[in-house]
Amino acid sequence: MDLLDDILPILFSVMVGGIIGIEREYQLKSAGLRTMILVTLGACIFTMLSQNLGGSGSPDRIAANIITGIGFVGAGVIFKEENRVSGLTTAVTIWICAALGMTIGAGYYQEATIGSVVVFLLLIMFKYIQDVIDKISTRYTYQMTLSYEDGIMEKYENIFKEHDLKSMRGKQMRSGEKYTVIWRVQGAAKNHEICTKLLLNDVSIDEFKF
C-alpha cells in the first residue's frame, strides 16, 4: 500500500507534465515535452521528500527552495531578440508546472487535475487570442540601409502613415554616403504585408530587414 502511495504521485506528475508539455512541444517552444515532465516530476519528488524528511524541523524547507531553483530554470528560456523579449510564457509555464508538481507531491490530486486542465486550456485559447490581436495590431522592427539625402526619413515615415502604420524612429547610423535607420512600426498584419512588399521593391533601398 505504501509503495502504491509513493508511485501514484510520481505517475500522476508525469501525466500532468506531459499534458502541458505536449502543447509546448506543438508550439515548438524551447522547453517542450521532456522539460515540462521533468520539472513537474522533480517538484513532486522534492515535495514528497520534504514531507518525509522534515523531522522535527520545518517540513516545508525543501519545498520552499523548489521555487528558487525553478526561477533559475525559467530564466534560462527568456531571451531578447531585436526589440522583443521572448520566452516569458514558457518560463511561466515551467513555474506553474513546478507548482502542479508540488501540489501532487503534497497529495492534492483534485486541485492538481483542475489546475492542469485550466493551464492547458489557457495556453490553447491564448494562442488563438494572440493570433487575433496580432492581426489587428502587431509590432515589426524595420531596418533600412540607403543613400543619405535630406528628408529621407520623413519620406518613409509618410509611407508608413499611408498604410495606417504607426512608426517610432530608433537607432540611426551613417557610414559615408550610406544611412541605416531602424523604426519600430505598429499596425495591422495585412498593412505590414502590403508595406513590406512595397519596400522590398524599392530600388533606392540597399538593404531591408524586418
C-alpha positions as CSV (number, residue, x, y, z in Angstrom):
1,M,0.0,0.0,0.0
2,D,2.9,2.4,0.9
3,L,4.6,1.6,-2.4
4,L,1.4,2.5,-4.3
5,D,1.1,5.7,-2.4
6,D,4.7,6.6,-3.5
7,I,4.3,5.5,-7.1
8,L,0.9,7.2,-7.7
9,P,2.0,10.8,-7.3
10,I,5.1,10.1,-9.5
11,L,3.0,8.7,-12.3
12,F,0.4,11.4,-12.0
13,S,3.0,14.2,-12.1
14,V,4.5,12.6,-15.3
15,M,1.0,12.7,-16.8
16,V,0.3,16.3,-15.8
17,G,3.7,17.5,-17.1
18,G,3.1,15.5,-20.3
19,I,-0.3,17.2,-21.0
20,I,1.2,20.7,-20.7
21,G,4.5,19.6,-22.4
22,I,2.6,18.4,-25.5
23,E,1.1,21.8,-26.1
24,R,4.6,23.5,-25.6
25,E,6.1,20.9,-28.0
26,Y,3.4,21.5,-30.6
27,Q,4.2,25.2,-30.4
28,L,7.9,24.4,-31.0
29,K,8.9,26.2,-27.8
30,S,12.4,25.9,-26.3
31,A,11.1,24.0,-23.3
32,G,8.9,21.2,-24.5
33,L,7.6,17.8,-23.5
34,R,10.6,16.4,-21.7
35,T,11.3,19.6,-19.8
36,M,7.7,20.0,-18.5
37,I,7.6,16.4,-17.4
38,L,10.9,16.6,-15.6
39,V,10.0,19.9,-13.9
40,T,6.7,18.5,-12.7
41,L,8.2,15.2,-11.6
42,G,11.2,16.9,-9.9
43,A,8.9,19.3,-7.9
44,C,6.7,16.3,-7.0
45,I,9.6,14.2,-5.7
46,F,11.1,17.1,-3.8
47,T,7.8,17.8,-2.1
48,M,7.4,14.2,-1.1
49,L,10.9,14.2,0.3
50,S,10.2,17.4,2.2
51,Q,7.2,15.7,3.9
52,N,9.1,12.5,4.7
53,L,12.4,14.1,5.8
54,G,11.0,17.1,7.6
55,G,11.5,15.5,11.0
56,S,11.2,17.9,13.9
57,G,12.2,20.9,11.7
58,S,10.2,22.7,9.2
59,P,8.7,20.2,6.7
60,D,8.3,22.9,4.0
61,R,12.0,23.9,3.9
62,I,12.9,21.7,0.8
63,A,9.6,22.6,-0.9
64,A,10.3,26.4,-0.5
65,N,13.7,26.0,-2.2
66,I,12.0,24.5,-5.3
67,I,10.6,27.9,-6.1
68,T,14.1,29.4,-6.0
69,G,15.5,26.6,-8.2
70,I,12.7,26.9,-10.7
71,G,13.5,30.6,-11.0
72,F,16.9,29.8,-12.5
73,V,15.5,27.3,-14.9
74,G,12.8,29.7,-16.1
75,A,15.4,32.5,-16.6
76,G,17.3,30.2,-19.0
77,V,14.4,30.2,-21.5
78,I,14.0,34.0,-21.6
79,F,16.0,35.8,-24.2
80,K,15.9,39.1,-26.1
81,E,15.7,39.3,-29.9
82,E,15.9,42.6,-31.6
83,N,13.5,44.8,-29.6
84,R,11.3,42.0,-28.3
85,V,11.6,39.7,-25.2
86,S,10.7,36.1,-25.9
87,G,10.2,33.1,-23.7
88,L,8.2,34.7,-20.9
89,T,5.2,32.4,-21.4
90,T,7.4,29.3,-21.4
91,A,9.2,30.5,-18.3
92,V,5.8,31.0,-16.5
93,T,4.7,27.6,-17.8
94,I,7.7,26.0,-16.2
95,W,6.9,27.8,-13.0
96,I,3.3,26.6,-13.0
97,C,4.4,23.0,-13.8
98,A,6.6,23.1,-10.6
99,A,3.5,24.4,-8.7
100,L,1.4,21.5,-10.0
101,G,4.2,19.0,-9.2
102,M,4.3,20.3,-5.6
103,T,0.5,20.1,-5.4
104,I,0.7,16.5,-6.5
105,G,3.5,15.7,-4.1
106,A,1.5,17.1,-1.3
107,G,-1.4,14.8,-2.2
108,Y,-3.8,17.3,-3.5
109,Y,-4.8,15.4,-6.7
110,Q,-8.1,17.1,-7.3
111,E,-6.6,20.5,-7.2
112,A,-3.7,19.4,-9.5
113,T,-6.1,17.9,-12.0
114,I,-8.2,21.1,-12.2
115,G,-5.1,23.3,-12.3
116,S,-3.5,21.3,-15.2
117,V,-6.7,21.4,-17.2
118,V,-7.1,25.1,-16.7
119,V,-3.4,25.7,-17.7
120,F,-3.7,23.6,-20.8
121,L,-6.9,25.3,-21.9
122,L,-5.4,28.8,-21.2
123,L,-2.3,28.0,-23.3
124,I,-4.5,26.9,-26.2
125,M,-7.1,29.7,-26.0
126,F,-4.5,32.5,-25.5
127,K,-2.6,31.3,-28.6
128,Y,-5.7,31.9,-30.8
129,I,-6.5,35.2,-28.9
130,Q,-2.9,36.3,-29.6
131,D,-3.2,35.5,-33.3
132,V,-6.4,37.7,-33.4
133,I,-4.6,40.5,-31.6
134,D,-1.6,40.2,-34.0
135,K,-3.9,40.6,-37.0
136,I,-5.3,43.8,-35.5
137,S,-2.0,45.2,-34.2
138,T,1.5,43.8,-34.2
139,R,4.9,45.4,-34.0
140,Y,7.7,44.9,-36.5
141,T,11.2,46.3,-36.5
142,Y,12.2,47.8,-39.9
143,Q,15.8,48.3,-40.7
144,M,16.8,50.1,-43.9
145,T,20.2,50.9,-45.4
146,L,20.0,53.5,-48.2
147,S,21.8,56.5,-49.7
148,Y,21.7,59.6,-47.5
149,E,19.7,62.6,-48.6
150,D,17.7,65.3,-46.9
151,G,14.2,64.3,-45.9
152,I,14.8,60.6,-46.4
153,M,13.4,59.6,-43.0
154,E,10.3,61.6,-43.4
155,K,9.7,60.0,-46.8
156,Y,9.5,56.5,-45.4
157,E,7.6,57.6,-42.3
158,N,5.0,59.1,-44.6
159,I,4.8,55.7,-46.4
160,F,4.1,54.0,-43.0
161,K,1.4,56.6,-42.3
162,E,-0.2,56.0,-45.7
163,H,-0.5,52.3,-44.8
164,D,-2.1,53.1,-41.4
165,L,1.1,52.1,-39.5
166,K,2.5,54.0,-36.5
167,S,6.2,54.4,-36.6
168,M,8.8,55.3,-33.9
169,R,12.3,56.2,-35.1
170,G,15.0,54.3,-33.3
171,K,18.8,53.9,-33.8
172,Q,20.4,55.8,-36.8
173,M,23.8,55.1,-38.2
174,R,25.7,56.8,-41.1
175,S,28.7,55.4,-42.9
176,G,29.9,57.5,-45.7
177,E,27.0,58.1,-48.1
178,K,25.1,55.1,-46.6
179,Y,22.5,55.7,-44.0
180,T,20.9,53.0,-41.7
181,V,17.7,53.7,-39.8
182,I,15.7,51.5,-37.5
183,W,12.0,52.0,-37.0
184,R,9.6,50.3,-34.6
185,V,6.4,50.1,-36.6
186,Q,3.0,49.0,-35.3
187,G,-0.2,48.2,-37.1
188,A,-2.4,45.5,-38.6
189,A,-0.7,42.5,-40.1
190,K,-2.2,43.0,-43.5
191,N,-0.9,46.6,-43.6
192,H,2.6,45.4,-42.7
193,E,2.4,42.8,-45.5
194,I,1.4,45.5,-48.1
195,C,4.1,47.9,-46.8
196,T,6.9,45.4,-46.8
197,K,6.2,44.3,-50.3
198,L,6.4,47.9,-51.4
199,L,9.7,48.5,-49.6
200,L,11.2,45.2,-50.9
201,N,10.6,46.5,-54.4
202,D,12.0,49.9,-53.7
203,V,15.3,50.1,-55.7
204,S,16.6,53.0,-53.6
205,I,16.9,50.7,-50.5
206,D,20.2,48.9,-50.5
207,E,19.3,46.6,-47.5
208,F,15.9,46.0,-45.8
209,K,15.3,43.8,-42.8
210,F,12.0,43.3,-40.9
